[in-house]
Amino acid sequence: MHIAISLAAPAPRRGRLTCPVCGDAHVTPTALASTSLLGQRGEVRVDQDGLHLDPAVPSAEAGSAIAITFRCGAGHLFGLRLRTIYESTTAEMIALPFAIAAEEAERN
């Protein structure tokens, strides 16, 4: 005997991601990084150059963090960071302090 249960999931929340520096809506993800949990060290990062493992990176401010780096059409770099501390997760948009040069942007 099989019992089927149907659960209605809420609709996904969607919005357009824009550059926090210039407001450009043409953004492309360029890298993904995950930093270790409390008491452990290490980071794994995936970007256009491949997969990188760095066991020396300290833990993410007493928690863990996942960061996605984006580049807008004007070359600004910014990150979306999900950080968990004490069972609470926050989302932060962080503008990175430099932009990609035009010739480097064309390479990516």
DRENMARVEX-832442 format. One line per 5 residues: number of its first residue (from 1); their letters; for each residue x, y, z of N, C-alpha, C. Coordinates in nm, 2 decimals. Layout:
BEGIN
NUM = A = X Y Z X Y Z X Y Z  ... .
! end
This chain:
BEGIN
1 = MHIAI = 0.08 -0.12 0.00 0.00 0.00 0.00 0.09 0.12 0.00  0.06 0.22 -0.09 0.13 0.34 -0.10 0.04 0.46 -0.06  0.09 0.55 0.01 0.02 0.67 0.05 0.09 0.79 -0.02  0.02 0.87 -0.10 0.08 0.98 -0.16 0.04 1.11 -0.08  0.14 1.19 -0.05 0.11 1.31 0.02 0.16 1.42 -0.07 .
6 = SLAAP = 0.08 1.52 -0.09 0.12 1.63 -0.17 0.14 1.76 -0.08  0.25 1.82 -0.09 0.28 1.94 -0.01 0.30 2.05 -0.11  0.23 2.16 -0.08 0.24 2.28 -0.16 0.36 2.37 -0.11  0.46 2.38 -0.20 0.58 2.46 -0.17 0.55 2.61 -0.20  0.60 2.70 -0.12 0.58 2.84 -0.15 0.65 2.88 -0.28 .
11 = APRRG = 0.60 2.98 -0.35 0.67 3.02 -0.47 0.80 3.08 -0.44  0.90 3.06 -0.53 1.04 3.11 -0.50 1.03 3.26 -0.50  1.11 3.32 -0.42 1.13 3.47 -0.42 1.24 3.50 -0.52  1.20 3.59 -0.61 1.30 3.62 -0.72 1.31 3.77 -0.73  1.43 3.81 -0.77 1.46 3.95 -0.79 1.58 3.97 -0.88 .
16 = RLTCP = 1.60 4.08 -0.93 1.71 4.10 -1.02 1.83 4.15 -0.94  1.94 4.08 -0.96 2.07 4.12 -0.89 2.13 4.23 -0.97  2.17 4.34 -0.90 2.23 4.45 -0.97 2.36 4.48 -0.90  2.45 4.55 -0.97 2.58 4.59 -0.92 2.56 4.69 -0.81  2.61 4.68 -0.69 2.60 4.78 -0.58 2.68 4.91 -0.61 .
21 = VCGDA = 2.77 4.90 -0.71 2.85 5.02 -0.74 2.78 5.11 -0.84  2.73 5.05 -0.95 2.67 5.13 -1.06 2.53 5.10 -1.09  2.47 4.99 -1.03 2.33 4.96 -1.06 2.31 4.87 -1.19  2.42 4.84 -1.26 2.41 4.76 -1.38 2.34 4.62 -1.35  2.24 4.58 -1.43 2.18 4.46 -1.41 2.24 4.34 -1.49 .
26 = HVTPT = 2.34 4.37 -1.57 2.41 4.27 -1.64 2.53 4.22 -1.56  2.50 4.12 -1.47 2.61 4.06 -1.39 2.63 3.92 -1.42  2.75 3.87 -1.40 2.79 3.74 -1.43 2.87 3.68 -1.31  2.83 3.56 -1.26 2.91 3.50 -1.15 3.05 3.46 -1.20  3.15 3.49 -1.12 3.29 3.46 -1.17 3.36 3.37 -1.07 .
31 = ALAST = 3.32 3.35 -0.95 3.39 3.26 -0.86 3.29 3.22 -0.74  3.32 3.11 -0.68 3.25 3.06 -0.57 3.35 3.01 -0.46  3.33 3.05 -0.34 3.42 3.01 -0.23 3.35 2.97 -0.11  3.40 2.87 -0.04 3.34 2.82 0.09 3.45 2.82 0.19  3.42 2.88 0.31 3.52 2.89 0.41 3.48 2.80 0.53 .
36 = SLLGQ = 3.57 2.73 0.59 3.54 2.63 0.69 3.46 2.67 0.81  3.41 2.57 0.88 3.34 2.59 1.00 3.43 2.63 1.12  3.37 2.68 1.22 3.43 2.72 1.35 3.54 2.62 1.39  3.65 2.67 1.43 3.76 2.58 1.48 3.84 2.50 1.37  3.80 2.51 1.25 3.87 2.45 1.14 3.92 2.55 1.05 .
41 = RGEVR = 4.02 2.52 0.97 4.08 2.61 0.88 4.06 2.56 0.74  4.05 2.64 0.64 4.05 2.60 0.50 3.95 2.66 0.42  3.97 2.67 0.29 3.88 2.73 0.19 3.89 2.65 0.06  3.78 2.63 0.00 3.78 2.58 -0.14 3.72 2.69 -0.23  3.78 2.71 -0.34 3.74 2.82 -0.43 3.74 2.77 -0.58 .
46 = VDQDG = 3.63 2.80 -0.65 3.62 2.77 -0.79 3.61 2.90 -0.87  3.70 2.92 -0.97 3.70 3.04 -1.05 3.74 3.00 -1.19  3.77 3.10 -1.28 3.80 3.08 -1.42 3.93 3.00 -1.43  4.02 3.00 -1.32 4.14 2.93 -1.33 4.14 2.79 -1.27  4.02 2.75 -1.23 4.00 2.61 -1.18 3.97 2.60 -1.03 .
51 = LHLDP = 4.00 2.49 -0.97 3.97 2.46 -0.83 4.09 2.48 -0.75  4.07 2.56 -0.64 4.18 2.59 -0.55 4.15 2.54 -0.41  4.24 2.48 -0.34 4.22 2.44 -0.20 4.33 2.51 -0.12  4.29 2.58 -0.01 4.39 2.65 0.07 4.36 2.61 0.22  4.43 2.51 0.27 4.40 2.47 0.41 4.45 2.57 0.52 .
56 = AVPSA = 4.51 2.68 0.48 4.56 2.78 0.58 4.46 2.90 0.60  4.35 2.91 0.53 4.26 3.02 0.54 4.19 3.00 0.68  4.18 3.10 0.76 4.12 3.08 0.89 3.97 3.07 0.88  3.90 3.02 0.98 3.75 3.01 0.98 3.69 3.14 0.96  3.56 3.14 0.92 3.49 3.26 0.88 3.43 3.33 1.00 .
61 = EAGSA = 3.51 3.40 1.08 3.46 3.48 1.19 3.37 3.40 1.28  3.42 3.29 1.33 3.35 3.21 1.43 3.22 3.14 1.36  3.23 3.11 1.23 3.12 3.04 1.17 3.17 2.99 1.04  3.08 2.99 0.94 3.11 2.94 0.81 3.06 3.04 0.71  3.11 3.04 0.59 3.07 3.14 0.49 3.08 3.08 0.35 .
66 = IAITF = 2.98 3.12 0.26 2.98 3.09 0.12 2.97 3.22 0.05  3.06 3.24 -0.05 3.06 3.37 -0.12 3.06 3.34 -0.27  2.98 3.42 -0.34 2.98 3.42 -0.48 3.02 3.55 -0.53  3.13 3.55 -0.61 3.18 3.68 -0.67 3.11 3.70 -0.81  3.07 3.83 -0.83 3.01 3.87 -0.96 3.09 3.98 -1.02 .
71 = RCGAG = 3.08 3.99 -1.15 3.13 4.10 -1.23 3.02 4.16 -1.31  3.00 4.30 -1.30 2.90 4.36 -1.38 2.96 4.40 -1.52  2.87 4.45 -1.61 2.91 4.49 -1.74 3.02 4.60 -1.75  3.02 4.68 -1.64 3.12 4.79 -1.63 3.25 4.74 -1.57  3.26 4.62 -1.53 3.38 4.56 -1.47 3.39 4.57 -1.32 .
76 = HLFGL = 3.29 4.62 -1.25 3.30 4.62 -1.10 3.28 4.48 -1.05  3.36 4.45 -0.95 3.35 4.32 -0.88 3.27 4.34 -0.75  3.18 4.24 -0.72 3.11 4.24 -0.59 3.08 4.10 -0.55  3.05 4.09 -0.42 3.02 3.95 -0.37 2.89 3.94 -0.30  2.83 3.83 -0.30 2.72 3.80 -0.22 2.77 3.69 -0.12 .
81 = RLRTI = 2.76 3.72 0.01 2.82 3.63 0.11 2.71 3.58 0.20  2.69 3.45 0.21 2.60 3.39 0.31 2.69 3.35 0.43  2.66 3.40 0.54 2.75 3.37 0.66 2.66 3.32 0.77  2.71 3.21 0.83 2.63 3.15 0.94 2.72 3.16 1.07  2.66 3.22 1.17 2.72 3.23 1.30 2.61 3.19 1.41 .
86 = YESTT = 2.64 3.10 1.49 2.55 3.06 1.60 2.41 3.03 1.55  2.40 2.95 1.45 2.28 2.90 1.39 2.19 3.00 1.32  2.25 3.12 1.29 2.18 3.23 1.23 2.26 3.26 1.10  2.18 3.27 0.99 2.25 3.29 0.86 2.21 3.43 0.81  2.31 3.51 0.76 2.28 3.64 0.71 2.33 3.64 0.56 .
91 = AEMIA = 2.28 3.73 0.48 2.32 3.76 0.35 2.37 3.90 0.34  2.49 3.91 0.28 2.56 4.04 0.27 2.60 4.07 0.12  2.58 4.18 0.07 2.63 4.22 -0.06 2.75 4.31 -0.04  2.87 4.27 -0.09 2.99 4.34 -0.06 3.05 4.39 -0.19  3.07 4.52 -0.21 3.14 4.58 -0.32 3.29 4.56 -0.30 .
96 = LPFAI = 3.36 4.50 -0.39 3.50 4.48 -0.38 3.58 4.60 -0.42  3.69 4.63 -0.36 3.76 4.76 -0.38 3.83 4.79 -0.51  3.81 4.70 -0.61 3.88 4.72 -0.74 3.79 4.67 -0.85  3.82 4.72 -0.97 3.75 4.68 -1.09 3.84 4.61 -1.18  3.79 4.52 -1.27 3.87 4.45 -1.37 3.90 4.55 -1.48 .
101 = AAEEA = 4.03 4.54 -1.53 4.07 4.62 -1.64 4.00 4.57 -1.77  3.98 4.66 -1.87 3.90 4.62 -1.99 3.96 4.50 -2.06  4.09 4.49 -2.07 4.15 4.37 -2.14 4.13 4.25 -2.06  4.13 4.25 -1.93 4.11 4.14 -1.84 3.96 4.09 -1.85  3.87 4.19 -1.86 3.72 4.16 -1.87 3.69 4.09 -2.00 .
106 = ERN = 3.76 4.12 -2.11 3.74 4.06 -2.23 3.79 3.91 -2.23  3.90 3.88 -2.15 3.95 3.75 -2.14 3.85 3.66 -2.07  3.77 3.71 -1.98 3.67 3.63 -1.91 3.55 3.62 -1.99 .
! end
